[in-house]
Amino acid sequence: MSVRNDPLDKPDFGPRAEIPGAIESVRVVARLARFASPYRKGLALTLLAIIGTGAAVVATPQLLRWAIDTGLGAETATSVDVDGRLLLVAAFALLGAAILRGAFQFLQSYLAESVAQAVAYDIRNHIYDRLQTLSFSYHDGAETGQVMVRATQDVEVVRMFLNFGGVRLVFTTGLMITVMTLMLLADWKVALVAWAFMALIAVRSFYIARALRPIWVDVQEGQAQLGTVLQEALSGIRVVKAFARETFEGRKFARVAGWLFERSYRASMVQAVNQPTMSGLWMAALIATTWVGGIQVANGNMTPGGLIEFLAYVALLQMPVRSLGWMVMMVPRAATSGTRIFEILDQESEVRDEPGASEPINPRGHVRFDHVSFAYNDRGAVLDDVDFEARPGEVIALLGPTGSGKTTIVNLLPRFYDVSGGRVLFDDQDVRSLTLEGLRRQVAIVQQDVFLFAATLHDNIAYGQPDATDEEVIAAAKLARIHDHIESLPNGYQTWVGERGATLSGGQKQRIAIARALLMDPRVLVFDDSTSSVDSGTEYEIQQAMAVLMKGRTTFIIAHRLRSLQNADQILVLDQGRIVQRGRHEELLARGGLYREIYDLELRDQDEAYAAVGGGSA
């Protein structure tokens, strides 16, 4: 498979958020606006600041007209009668209007941005909270890069819309209506001339904004895809290097980056071509207004101050008219981002607390699978009529070929997924009748691929019990056989762990995970056999730590090592989602069947090695 480094060759972005139509855009934007409802006071103050700014703005042309017509007085053949005091008053009045305009504009910008930032803060928190509550079934199919872009860049688009496309659109629209009305009242002939050019400019602005809309949608999708490619490349950097695929990944990234560059460049070109066109139209508007207004002054139908007032009005309308189209077209862009955001917020978790769910009371760890069946949404049955019982303190080993359903069984116990049929019972209660938090505090999972956070070793061990004392953390680390190693580090328990614990060996990470589980003091333990990829010395240390952790607790082990199977009270042999054999190690060996086949293919060598080292079977 090859990837062409061609910016014009559009990458496959996969499933994309549908671009909303006009009615849908209004609906989405109205829904986004509801996030601003808690900030009514801020919005009300913003509206007052808008009114104050508008009043100061429209007062300036009228003060100019008054200053010229009154301060300069009557004109004679040789001179103009100048009233110095009136001109001084006019100058101070203009200065006062400018100061008020600046003050109100500051308040408008500050208040509008504070509301927009508060709304963005709330939306990001809603997204994060929703992602935390969604079940595994959503995260199984979600692309991390896409989700991150929706929580960052799409929210930023909404923030800009609330400020520029919302608050400033109100200000711009109100200012335009007021100024155009004042122009009409002052002189309708000159007003119509100015309006004609403003209409051309407005139409041009809408046309350009409409042309830019699909380009900006592509830019948003490109940014999201770029985040996905980058996240995958960084997360899988070891695989990339192991297979010498740096060049391939570089071309894949360059292809998406090239598409993003091309679309961003095209948007810049459209704007660059539009800029001089708009400036030319505006200069034509000023020239036409001056020409027609000059005729009106010459005919005595307008005063010189009135002409200056008109020109000031035209100058005031320049930016509002030119930006109106851009502001209006922010609506579909915000609607597109809003659609992508609501795709997350509208997700309903398939696993959630049932009405009346209760906490486990005096938990013992008695687990029973009562004729359980399970199927993922897009696949066939994964488990079929699985039925077994695990009493408190027992060790249950799960064995079977890849895809036989071992991991699915242990994922159903803490309700990462809900069963499709049958029941999972915890202390004779259906797990669906228990609260998720209460149930999961009784089930600790030590995975084969241990995840450690970018935090201190102390914080990683205490992750499940954040209020644990230092003494409790150290006690758990000692039981997990990791205390001595931590003490040998320069900063001890305050040593910072790199991303995903990259600075620790596999065995060290496993023992930290065991310490983390010990600190929770759960009734049920789940081991995705964590000794399958470590050396025999590390395996022995981990087995000792596991033995301490397993005392008095119901334990499930996805087994890959013979020792785990020999120590199990019950071995469940799975094949194609069904339990085909069950019993202890010696019983199953004598019985033959699938267990004997797996033993001969995968476990006999371990048995012989243990016998050679220890003088007998392990």
N, C-alpha and C positions, 0 to 999 in steps of 0.2 A: 504493500500500500504506500502510495506517495502523496505528498501534499505540495501543491504548487505554490510558490511564493509569489502570488499574483494578487495585488491589492484589489483588482477589479473582479476577481473570481470570488463571488460571495460565499463565505463559509456556511456550512449547515449548522444553524443555531438550534436545531432540534425543535421541540414544541415551544411555541411562542405565545405570549399573552395576546389575546385578540385585541386589535385596535378598535376602541369603542366608537359607535356612530354618534350622531349629534345628540339624540335623546339620551342614549346611554351615558354620554360624556357629562351631560347636565346632572343626571342622577348620581354618577360617581362623585362629581365635584360637590354636589349638595351633601353627600354623605361625608366627604372629607371635611366640609365646613363644619359639620357637627362636632368635630374634635375641638373647635374653637369655642363651643358653647360655655365651657367652664370659665372662660376668660372674658365674660361680657363686660366687666368693668373696664378692662384694658381696651376692649373694642370701642366702648362708649367714649373713653378719653381720646382714643385715636380719632374718632369721628369729630369730636370737638376741635382737635388740633387741625384736622382737614378743613373744617369750616373757617377757623382762624387763619390758616395759610391762604385759603381762597380769597378771604376778605382782604388780606394784605396785598395779595397779588393784583386783584382787580382795582384796588384803590390807587395803585401806582400810575396807570395811564390817565386816570381822572385828575390826579394831582398835577401831572405834567400839563394837561390841557388848561387847568385853572392857573397854573404858574405862568404859562405863555400868554393866555388870553387876558389875564388880569394884571399880572406883574409887569408885562411889557406895555400894557396900556394902548392908547391910540397911536396910530402911525401917521406921520406927516410926510411932506415931500422930502424933507431933509433929515428927519430923525424919527426915532421911536421913543415914546414917553415911557421911561423905565421907573417903576416904583420899587426902590431898593428894599424897603421894609417887607413888602409883599413877597418879593423874590426870596428874601431871607427866611420868611415864614414857610414858604413853599419848599425851600431847601431842607429845612428842619423836618417838615412834614414828610418829605420823601425819605429822609434819613430814618425817621421813626417807622415809616411803613416797611423799609428794608430790614430794620432791626426786628420788628414784629414778625415779618415774613421768615427771617432766619430762625427766630426762636420757635415759631410754630412748626416750621419744617423739621427742626431738630426733634421736637416732641413727637411729631408725626412719624418720622423715621424710627426713632427710638422705641416708641410704643408699638408700632406695627411689627418691627423686628422682634421685640420681646415676646409678643403674642405668637408670631410665626415660629420662633425658636422653641417656645413652650409647647406648641402643638407638635413640632417635630420630635421633641423629647418624649411626649406622650405616645406618639405613634411608634417610635422605636421600642419603647418599653412594652407596648401592646404586642408588637411583633415578637419580641424576645420571650415574653410570657407565654404567648401562644405556641411558639416553637418548643418551649419547655414542657408544655402540657400535651403535645401531640404524641401519639403512640409510635412505636417502632415502624408501623406500616407506612406512615408518612415519610419518615426519615430514610427508609429503605430506598425510596425512589427520588428523593430530593437531591438536587445538585448544590453542594455547599457554596460554590462560587455564586450561583444565581441567587441563593437566599441572602448571602452577604451583600450583594449589590442592591437588592430590594430594601434591605434594612439601612442602607447608607445613601446611595445615589438617588434612588427613587424617592426616598423621604426628603432628600435635599431639593428635588424638583417640586415636591408639594410645598415645602417651606418657601421657596421662591415664589410659587404661585400665590400663596396666601398673602405675601407681602406686595409683590409687584402686580400680579394678576388680580388680586382682590382689593386690598386697601388702596393701592395707587390707581387702580382702575376706577374706583369710586371717586377719588380726587380728580382724576383726569376728565372723567365724564361730567362731573359737576362743574368743573372749571370751564370746559368747552361750552356747555349749555349756557352758563352765565355770561361768558364773554361774547358768544354769538348773539345772545339776546341784547346785550348792551350795544353791540355794533349795529344791530338792526334799528334800535331806538335812536342811535346817534345820526345815522344816515343810511337809509336802506339801499340806495344806489351803489355806494362804495362797499357796503356790506355784501351785496350780491356778487360783486367782482371778487372780493376776498374769499367768499364762500365757494365760488366755482373752483378756485385753485385748491382750496382745502379739500374739496370733494375728490379732486384728482389725486391729491396726496394720500387721502384716506384709502381710496380704492387701491392705489399702488401698494400701500402698506399691507392691506388685507391680502392682496395677490402674493406678495413676497412671503408673508407669514404662512399662507396656505402652501406655497411651494416648499417651504422649509419644514413643514410638519412631518412628511414621511421621512425626510432625511434625519430629523432629530429622533424619530422613532428607531431608525436603523442605528443611530449613534448609541441610544440607550441599550438596545439589544447587543450591540458590539461591546459596550463596556461590561455588560453582564457576562457575555461569553468570554471576554478577556480575563475577567476575574476567575471564571471556572477553570480555564486552561492553566492560569498561573497557580491556582490552588492545587490542582491535580499534579502539576509538575513539581511543586515544592514538597507536597506530601509524599509523592512517590519518587523522590530524588534518588534514593538508593537503588530502586528498580531501574530507573533511567540510566544510571551510571553502570549498574551491573550488566545491562544489555547493550551498553554503548549506544544509546539512542538519543544522545544530546543533540545531534544534528536534526533528527526527526522532530523532537520536541521544539527545537528552535524554529524550524520551518512552520510547525503548527501554530506556534505563538505569533510568528511574523505574519502568517496569513490572516489571522483575526485582527492583529494590530494594523496590518495594511488596509484591510477593509474599513476599520475604524478611522484610519488616517484619511482614506479617500472620501468617506462620507463627511467627516469633519472639514476637510479641505473644500469640498463642494459647497457646504453650508457657508464657509468663509467667503468663497468666491461670489456666491449669490448676494451676500451682504455687502461685499466690496463693490460690486457692480451697482447695487442699489443706492449706495451712499451718495455718489455724485449726481445721480438722477434726481434723488429727493432734494438735494441742495439746489440743483438747477430749477426745479419746480418752485421751491420756496423763494428763490431770488426773483423768479418771474411774478410770483404773487406780490412781492414787495414793490416791484416796478409798476405792475398794473394798478395796485392800490394807490401808489404815489401819483401816478398819471391821472387816474380818475378823480382822486381826492384833490389834486392840484387844480383841475378844471372846476371842481365844486367850490374851492376857495376863491378862484378867480371870478366866478359868477356870484360870489357873495352868499352861497348856500352853505358854506362851512367855514369855520374860523381856522386860522393856522394851528391853534391849539387842538382843535378837533381832529385835524389831519395827523398831528403828532400822536394823539390818543389812538387813532385808528392803527397807525403803524406800530404802536406799542402793543395793541391787542393782537395784531398779526404776529409779532415777535413772540408774544406769550403763548400763542397757539401752536407755534412751530413744533416743539417737542411733544406736547400732548397728542397732536394729530399724527405725527410720525410714529409715535410709540403705541398708539391705540391698537393698530392691527397686531402688533407684536404681543401686547397685553391680552387681547382677546384670544389669540391663537395659543396662548399659554394654557387655555382651558383644555383643549384636546391633549396637549402634552401632559398636563397634570392628571387628566383622566386616564391616560395610558399608564402612568406611574401608579395612580390610585388603583387601577384594575389589578396590576401586578401585586400591590400591597395587600389588597383584599383577597387575593387568591390564597394568601397565608392566613389572614385574620379570619376568613370564613371557613377554614378547615375545621372540621369537628373530629376530635379524637375518637377513635373506635373503642378505646379503653378509657373509661372514666368512672368515678365513684357513682355507684347506684344510689338512688334515694334511700335514706335510712341506713346507709353503710356504717359499720361500727368498727372500733379498734379491736384488735385481738386481746382477749382477757386471759391472763396467766398462760401465755403461749407455751406449748410443749414441743411443737415441731412434728406432729403426727400428720403425714402427707398421704393422700390417696388420690389416684387417678381412676375415675369411675367411667369406664367405657368412653374414653376421650377420643374425639376425632378433630382434625384441624386441617384447614386449607387456606393458603394465602389467596389474596384476591385474584391474581392473574395466573395462578397455577392450579394444578389438580391437588388431590388430597395428599397431605404430607404425613399425617397420622391417621390410623384407622383402628378404632376399637382398642385403644391402649388402656389396660386395666392392671393396676398393681397397687401395693400398699407399702409405705415406708414408715416404720415405727420410730419413736424418739430414740436417738442414739445409734440407729442402724446406718450402715454404709451401703449405698446402692450404686453399683457400677453400671454404666451404659456403654455397650459395645456394639459395633456394627459398621457396615461399609459406609463410605461417604454418601450423604444424602438419605440415610436411613431414618432420620428423625431425632437423633440424639440431642442436638442443640435445641430443636423445637420443644422438646419435652421440658428442658430446664428453663426455657423462655416463657413457658406457659405458667410456671409456678408463681413467679412474682407478677404475673399479668402484664408482661411486655406485649403479649397478644392475648385475645380471648378465644376460648375454644369454639369450634364450630358445632360440636356436639358433645354430650356427656358433661361431666363436672370434674373440676379439680378441687379437692377438699383440703383445708388446713385446719387441724384440730376439729374435724367433723363439721366444719363450716365451709360452704361454697366460697371460694376466694372472691367471687363477685359481690358477696355480702359484706366484705371487709373494705375499709378505706385503703386506697393505694399506698399512702404514706405509711400507715400502720402495718400493712402486709410486707412492704418492701424493707421495713426496718427489721423484720424477722428473717429476711433472706439475704445472705451475703454471697456475692459472686466473686470468685477469683478466676479471672479469665486467663487464657493462654497468652493473649496479646494484651499485656497490662498497660493501661493508660495512666500516666502520671501527669499532673498539671504543672505548668510553669510557676512553681512556688517553692517554698522551703520543704525539706524532708519532713519536718514537724507538721506542716500544714497538710501534706499529702497523706500522712498516716492518720491525722485527725480529721480527714475530710468528711467521714460519716458521722463523727462526733465532734463538731467544732468547739464545744464547750469542755472538752476533755482537758484535764490538768497535764502539766509536763510529766509528772510522775506516772500517770496512766499511759501516756504515749510511750515513755521509756519502758514501762513494764510490758506493753504489747510488743515493742521492738525486740526486747530480750527473748520473749517467748517465740518470736518469729526468727530468731537467730540472725538478726541484722544489726543489733545494738553495737556490737564491737566494731563493725565496719563503719557505722555512722560516727562513733566516737573517734575513729582514726582520722576523720576528715578535719581540715583546718577549722571549719566553722560548725562542726558537729551537726546537731539537728537543725541549725539555721542555714545549712548549706543549700544553695539555690539549685533546684533541679531544672535542667534545660528542657526545651519543648519535648513532650512525650517521654521524658526521662532518658534522653539520648546519651547522657553522661554516665549512665549506670549499666552494668551488665544485665543479661537476661535473668540470671539467678537472683541478683540483688533486687531487681524490680519485682520479681515474684514474691520475695520475702517481705518487701514493703507492702505489697498488696495483701499478703497474709496478715501482717500487723494491722493494716487498715480494717480488715474484716474482724480480727480479734477484738478491736476496740469497740466495734458495734455490738458485740455480745449477742449474735443472732441465734435463733433456734434451728435454722436450716442453713446449710452450706452447700454451695455449688462450685465444683472445681472443673474447669475445662482443662483436663489433665496437664498441669503446668510443668511437668517434668519431662515432657516428650522431646524438648529441643535443647536440653542442657546436658553437660557431662555427668558422669556417674558420681563424682564428688559433690557437685552442686545438687544433684538429684537427692543424695542422701541427706544433705542439710535441709532441703525443702521438705522432704518426707518427714523429717523430725519435727519441723515447724508445723506441718499439716497435722501430724498426730496430736500435737498439743491443742490445736484449734478444733479438731474434730471431737474431742472428748465431750460426751454428753449431748452431742448435737446430731441431728439427722443430716447425713451427708450424701450428696449426689456427685459422682465422679464420671466425667466423660473420659473413659480409660483408653490409654495407649501404651501403658506400661504394665508388665506382668505383676509387679508388686501391688499395684492398685487393685488388680483383679483378685489376687490371692487373699487380700485383706478384706474384701467386700463380704458383707452378710448375704447379699443377693446380687446376682449379675443378670441384667436384662439384655438379651441379644436381640437387636432390631434388624429388620430387613424390609425395605420398601414401606416404612411407616407402621409396621406391625411387630409385636413382640413374638418372636418365633421360638425362643428358648428362655428359660429362667432357672436359676439355681446357683449353687456355689461352684467354685472353680473345679474341684475334684469331680463333682457330680456331672458337670457339663462335659468335662474331658471324657469321662467314661461313657457318656451318652452319645457322643459323636455329633454329627450334624454341622451346622454353620460355625458354632463355637470351635469345634475341633479343627475345622478348615482354617479359621483365622489364627488359631494357636499354631498350627503347623506352618503357615505362611509367614507370620509376623512375630510370634511370641516364643517359639521354641528356642531360637538363638539366645534370647534373654535368659531363659530358664537354664540353658546349658552354661551360659557365662556366669550366672549367679552360683551354680553348682561348682564350677571350677574355682571360683574365688572363695566361696564360703564353705565348700565341702558338702554342699547339699542344696536342695531346692531353696529358692528365696522365700 
